[in-house]
Amino acid sequence: MAHGVLAHSATARGAVDRTPVLVACSHGTSSLAGQRAVSDLVDAVALRRPDLDVLGCCVDVQQPDVPTTLAEIGDEPVHVVPLLLSAGFHVYVDLAEAAAEAPDAVVRPALGPDPRLVRQLVTRLDEAGLRPDDTVVLAAAGSSDARAVDDCEVMGRMLGHAIGREVLVGYISAVQPALPDAVETARSRSGGRRVVVATYLLAPGYFADLAGRAGADVVTEPLLSAADPAPHEMVELVVERFGM
C-alpha cells in the first residue's frame, strides 16, 4: 500500500453482505514518518479483521478526504472510526457533516480517553527512561472544542494514576496552558529534577516536532512509530470503536 493513501480492501463483498465498511479517518500529515505510522495501523486493522473492507482517509492535509472516500463507497453501510485521540471539531463537525451526506454512514467514537492509550503512553515513558523523581507533562494537540480539552484532562489524570504522580497537561495549540508554559511550570515545581514530556499525539508530524522543542529534558515518541509495528492494543481499540 502506498504510504499516505491509507487504503486496504480486504475481501470481495457479496451482494447480500451488509456488514459496514470500516473507514479509519486520521487527521493527516505531511510527515512521511507520520503517514507510514498511520498507514501501518490501518493495515494492521485490516489484517485483524479480514472479514471487513477497511479504508483509510484524512480530514486534512492528505488525500483521499472523507467526502471522496464515502462517495466512492456508494450506498454501502459505513462506520467511520476517527483515528483521533479526542472528539473535537473534526469529529463533531467535519466527520458528522460528511456522514450526514452519505447514504448510510455513522461516526463512531474517537479513540480517547481510553486505558489502552494510557498503557501506550506508559510504554513510551519506560522506553524514554522515566525516573521515579521525574516530573511529567502530557503534551496534547489542543482544540477549540471544550469536550476535546476535557478528554485530554481525563487522560492526564489517568496517566498520573498509572505512574503514581501528578501529571500536568500542556497544549500545542488553541488552549492554555501552552505546552512550553506547562513545561516551565513543571520545572519550577521540580526542584531541579528532570521534566519529561509524554507525547499524547497519534504519530510523528509537525505537532510532535513542536512538542520536542517545548523545553523538556526528555520527550517521548508519539503513540505510533514508523519504525515499529502498530501496537496490538491500539489495533484492538480501533476494532472495538468500529463496534461489530
PLY file of the C-alpha trace (Angstrom):
ply
format ascii 1.0
element vertex 244
property float x
property float y
property float z
element edge 243
property int vertex1
property int vertex2
end_header
0.00 0.00 0.00
1.33 3.42 -0.88
2.08 5.46 2.20
-0.32 8.36 2.63
-3.14 6.72 0.66
-4.27 4.64 3.63
-6.50 2.24 1.78
-6.95 -1.51 2.05
-9.71 -3.62 0.53
-9.74 -6.85 2.47
-12.31 -9.04 0.76
-14.76 -9.13 -2.09
-18.16 -8.20 -0.69
-21.17 -10.32 -1.58
-24.30 -8.69 -2.90
-26.25 -9.52 0.26
-23.46 -8.71 2.70
-24.37 -5.55 4.56
-21.50 -5.54 7.03
-20.35 -1.92 7.24
-17.13 -0.75 5.67
-14.62 0.38 8.29
-13.37 3.82 7.29
-10.42 4.78 9.51
-10.07 8.55 9.41
-6.90 10.23 10.66
-6.04 13.92 10.77
-3.43 13.72 8.02
0.16 14.89 8.00
2.88 15.96 5.59
5.39 13.89 7.59
6.38 10.75 5.72
7.09 9.03 9.03
3.66 10.01 10.31
2.00 8.79 7.13
3.82 5.48 7.42
2.88 5.04 11.08
-0.83 5.66 10.49
-0.83 3.57 7.31
0.67 0.67 9.26
-2.10 0.96 11.85
-4.79 0.83 9.14
-3.09 -2.19 7.55
-2.91 -3.91 10.94
-6.63 -3.33 11.49
-7.33 -4.86 8.06
-5.24 -7.92 8.98
-7.01 -8.19 12.33
-10.42 -8.15 10.63
-10.03 -9.83 7.22
-13.82 -10.12 7.04
-14.11 -6.35 6.61
-13.30 -3.84 3.94
-11.00 -1.33 5.63
-10.33 2.04 4.03
-8.31 4.97 5.25
-8.82 8.69 4.71
-7.96 12.04 6.28
-9.74 15.15 7.45
-6.86 17.45 6.47
-3.54 17.65 4.61
-3.70 14.28 2.81
-5.93 12.63 0.27
-8.28 10.91 -0.01
-10.51 13.09 2.14
-13.65 11.90 3.87
-16.30 13.01 1.34
-14.34 11.45 -1.54
-13.96 8.16 0.32
-17.64 7.98 1.26
-18.71 8.84 -2.30
-16.56 6.02 -3.67
-18.16 3.54 -1.27
-21.60 4.49 -2.53
-24.66 3.13 -0.73
-22.82 0.52 1.35
-23.16 0.99 5.12
-20.13 2.66 6.68
-18.74 3.05 10.19
-16.29 5.95 10.29
-13.74 5.36 13.06
-11.86 8.56 13.93
-8.15 7.88 14.38
-8.23 10.93 16.62
-7.39 10.95 20.30
-10.18 13.32 21.34
-13.62 14.16 19.99
-13.44 17.80 18.92
-14.28 19.85 15.83
-13.13 17.21 13.37
-15.43 14.59 14.90
-18.46 16.72 15.73
-18.39 18.87 12.59
-16.16 17.59 9.75
-16.92 13.90 10.09
-20.52 14.42 11.18
-21.28 16.60 8.17
-19.60 14.20 5.76
-21.51 11.24 7.21
-24.80 13.14 7.00
-24.30 13.47 3.24
-23.67 9.73 2.78
-26.50 7.21 2.28
-25.69 5.01 5.29
-22.75 6.25 7.36
-22.29 6.68 11.10
-19.39 8.21 13.01
-18.03 6.11 15.84
-16.35 7.49 18.99
-12.83 8.90 18.99
-10.02 6.73 20.36
-9.63 8.52 23.66
-9.82 8.68 26.57
-9.03 5.01 27.00
-6.85 2.92 29.34
-5.12 1.34 26.34
-3.83 4.73 25.30
-2.60 5.27 28.85
-0.70 1.99 28.69
0.91 3.04 25.42
1.93 6.35 27.00
3.48 4.43 29.89
5.34 2.21 27.41
6.76 5.29 25.72
7.79 6.75 29.08
9.52 3.49 30.02
11.32 3.47 26.66
12.49 7.02 27.34
13.94 6.01 30.71
11.42 7.59 33.09
12.89 8.03 36.57
10.96 7.89 39.85
11.60 11.59 40.53
10.86 12.93 37.02
8.09 15.48 36.59
5.77 14.58 33.72
3.81 16.83 31.38
1.25 15.38 28.97
1.56 17.11 25.57
-1.82 17.25 23.83
-2.72 18.80 20.49
-5.39 21.13 21.84
-8.80 22.01 20.43
-11.30 24.84 20.29
-13.91 22.33 21.47
-14.13 22.14 25.26
-15.17 18.48 25.09
-11.87 17.55 23.49
-9.98 19.50 26.14
-11.91 17.68 28.86
-10.89 14.38 27.25
-7.22 15.39 27.46
-7.54 16.40 31.10
-9.06 12.99 31.83
-6.09 11.37 30.09
-3.72 13.43 32.22
-5.37 12.17 35.39
-5.40 8.59 34.13
-1.72 8.76 33.27
-0.92 10.28 36.65
-2.69 7.43 38.38
-0.81 4.89 36.26
2.65 6.30 37.03
1.95 7.42 40.59
2.50 11.15 40.32
0.75 14.33 39.26
0.77 14.97 35.52
0.34 18.45 34.14
-1.31 18.88 30.74
0.05 21.31 28.17
-1.40 22.10 24.77
0.32 22.66 21.46
-2.46 24.83 20.02
-5.76 26.56 20.81
-5.77 26.05 24.60
-3.91 27.24 27.66
-1.59 26.36 29.20
0.60 26.23 26.14
2.99 23.31 26.29
6.17 25.41 26.82
4.40 27.18 29.71
3.33 23.87 31.23
6.92 22.63 30.96
8.16 25.78 32.67
5.59 25.37 35.45
6.66 21.76 35.91
10.29 22.83 36.06
9.54 25.41 38.73
7.94 22.69 40.84
10.52 20.01 40.17
13.28 21.23 42.47
15.87 20.74 39.75
14.66 17.32 38.68
14.04 16.40 35.06
10.90 17.37 33.19
9.61 14.70 30.82
7.01 15.33 28.13
4.69 12.40 27.38
3.66 13.00 23.79
-0.07 12.40 23.52
-0.16 12.52 19.73
-1.00 9.69 17.39
2.03 9.81 15.09
5.12 11.80 14.09
4.47 15.13 12.41
4.51 18.88 12.87
2.91 18.86 16.32
5.29 16.15 17.54
8.18 18.32 16.35
6.77 21.24 18.35
6.50 19.02 21.43
10.17 18.19 21.00
11.03 21.89 21.14
8.93 22.77 24.18
11.88 22.85 26.59
11.62 19.49 28.37
14.65 17.41 29.28
13.13 14.28 27.71
10.34 13.95 25.15
8.74 10.61 24.36
7.83 9.32 20.93
4.19 9.62 19.82
1.87 6.67 20.33
2.66 5.27 16.87
6.08 4.98 15.28
7.05 4.37 11.67
9.86 2.12 12.92
7.69 -0.33 14.89
4.56 -2.37 14.21
1.29 -0.83 15.31
0.75 -1.75 18.99
-1.68 -4.64 19.40
-3.82 -2.77 21.91
-4.25 0.18 19.57
-5.34 -2.15 16.79
-7.88 -3.69 19.17
-9.05 -0.21 20.18
-9.82 0.72 16.56
-11.65 -2.57 16.04
-13.65 -2.01 19.21
-14.60 1.51 18.10
-15.88 0.00 14.83
-18.44 -1.72 17.02
-19.15 -5.03 15.25
0 1
1 2
2 3
3 4
4 5
5 6
6 7
7 8
8 9
9 10
10 11
11 12
12 13
13 14
14 15
15 16
16 17
17 18
18 19
19 20
20 21
21 22
22 23
23 24
24 25
25 26
26 27
27 28
28 29
29 30
30 31
31 32
32 33
33 34
34 35
35 36
36 37
37 38
38 39
39 40
40 41
41 42
42 43
43 44
44 45
45 46
46 47
47 48
48 49
49 50
50 51
51 52
52 53
53 54
54 55
55 56
56 57
57 58
58 59
59 60
60 61
61 62
62 63
63 64
64 65
65 66
66 67
67 68
68 69
69 70
70 71
71 72
72 73
73 74
74 75
75 76
76 77
77 78
78 79
79 80
80 81
81 82
82 83
83 84
84 85
85 86
86 87
87 88
88 89
89 90
90 91
91 92
92 93
93 94
94 95
95 96
96 97
97 98
98 99
99 100
100 101
101 102
102 103
103 104
104 105
105 106
106 107
107 108
108 109
109 110
110 111
111 112
112 113
113 114
114 115
115 116
116 117
117 118
118 119
119 120
120 121
121 122
122 123
123 124
124 125
125 126
126 127
127 128
128 129
129 130
130 131
131 132
132 133
133 134
134 135
135 136
136 137
137 138
138 139
139 140
140 141
141 142
142 143
143 144
144 145
145 146
146 147
147 148
148 149
149 150
150 151
151 152
152 153
153 154
154 155
155 156
156 157
157 158
158 159
159 160
160 161
161 162
162 163
163 164
164 165
165 166
166 167
167 168
168 169
169 170
170 171
171 172
172 173
173 174
174 175
175 176
176 177
177 178
178 179
179 180
180 181
181 182
182 183
183 184
184 185
185 186
186 187
187 188
188 189
189 190
190 191
191 192
192 193
193 194
194 195
195 196
196 197
197 198
198 199
199 200
200 201
201 202
202 203
203 204
204 205
205 206
206 207
207 208
208 209
209 210
210 211
211 212
212 213
213 214
214 215
215 216
216 217
217 218
218 219
219 220
220 221
221 222
222 223
223 224
224 225
225 226
226 227
227 228
228 229
229 230
230 231
231 232
232 233
233 234
234 235
235 236
236 237
237 238
238 239
239 240
240 241
241 242
242 243
